[in-house]
Amino acid sequence: MPDQTVEEKVIDTLVGVRPYLQQDGGDVEFVDFSEQTGILRVRLTGACKTCPMSAMTLRAGIERVLRKAVPEIKRVEAVQ
C-alpha cells in the first residue's frame, strides 16, 4: 500500500519471511529504521541468533527480500 510507512512495509514483508526461519527454530524482529542512512536494524532470535550461517541468511535471504519490497532500505544489520 502506498500510504504505509517504511516500518509497516518492513513488518508486512517480514510476515512472509518469518515462517522460513521459524521452520528451523529461528525468527527475526524489526528493531528500527533510519531514514537518513537507509539502514534497517533487525534482531535475529532463536536458532538464528547462534547459527553460524546467520550472516548468510541475513544477506542472501532477509536483506534481499526486504530491499526488493522496500526500496528505501539500503542495508540490513543484525543487532543483539
PLY file of the C-alpha trace (Angstrom):
ply
format ascii 1.0
element vertex 80
property float x
property float y
property float z
element edge 79
property int vertex1
property int vertex2
end_header
0.00 0.00 0.00
1.40 3.40 -0.93
0.35 5.07 2.34
2.31 2.65 4.52
5.31 3.83 6.49
8.66 2.10 5.97
8.18 0.34 9.31
4.78 -1.00 8.22
6.21 -2.21 4.89
9.08 -3.94 6.70
6.78 -5.65 9.18
4.45 -6.80 6.39
7.41 -8.18 4.43
8.82 -9.96 7.49
5.48 -11.77 7.87
6.36 -13.58 4.64
9.97 -14.30 5.65
9.42 -15.44 9.23
7.84 -18.86 8.50
11.03 -19.98 6.73
13.14 -19.02 9.73
10.65 -20.49 12.18
10.87 -23.87 10.43
14.40 -24.12 11.76
13.63 -22.70 15.21
14.66 -19.11 14.44
12.96 -15.79 13.89
13.58 -12.15 13.01
12.21 -8.97 14.62
12.08 -5.36 13.42
14.20 -3.07 15.63
14.36 0.28 13.82
14.95 2.06 10.51
17.00 5.20 9.88
15.61 7.33 7.07
18.89 9.30 7.00
21.13 6.29 6.32
18.66 3.77 4.89
19.83 1.20 7.45
17.29 -1.24 8.81
18.18 -2.96 12.06
16.68 -6.34 12.89
17.18 -8.83 15.70
17.71 -12.50 14.91
16.26 -14.73 17.62
16.02 -18.40 18.49
18.25 -20.69 16.45
19.11 -17.84 14.06
20.82 -15.95 16.87
23.53 -18.58 17.30
23.58 -20.18 13.85
26.94 -19.99 12.04
25.03 -19.37 8.79
23.11 -16.37 10.18
25.22 -13.82 8.27
24.41 -15.57 5.00
20.73 -15.84 5.94
20.72 -12.13 6.71
22.39 -11.04 3.45
21.19 -13.60 0.89
17.73 -14.07 2.34
16.32 -11.40 4.61
18.13 -8.37 3.16
17.48 -9.38 -0.46
13.73 -9.79 0.14
13.42 -6.60 2.20
15.38 -4.40 -0.23
13.22 -5.60 -3.11
9.97 -4.92 -1.21
11.08 -1.69 0.50
13.33 0.39 -1.81
14.13 2.88 0.97
16.32 0.22 2.63
19.99 0.44 1.67
21.34 -2.13 4.13
20.09 -4.52 6.82
22.08 -5.04 10.01
21.53 -7.53 12.80
21.71 -6.30 16.38
21.69 -8.15 19.72
0 1
1 2
2 3
3 4
4 5
5 6
6 7
7 8
8 9
9 10
10 11
11 12
12 13
13 14
14 15
15 16
16 17
17 18
18 19
19 20
20 21
21 22
22 23
23 24
24 25
25 26
26 27
27 28
28 29
29 30
30 31
31 32
32 33
33 34
34 35
35 36
36 37
37 38
38 39
39 40
40 41
41 42
42 43
43 44
44 45
45 46
46 47
47 48
48 49
49 50
50 51
51 52
52 53
53 54
54 55
55 56
56 57
57 58
58 59
59 60
60 61
61 62
62 63
63 64
64 65
65 66
66 67
67 68
68 69
69 70
70 71
71 72
72 73
73 74
74 75
75 76
76 77
77 78
78 79
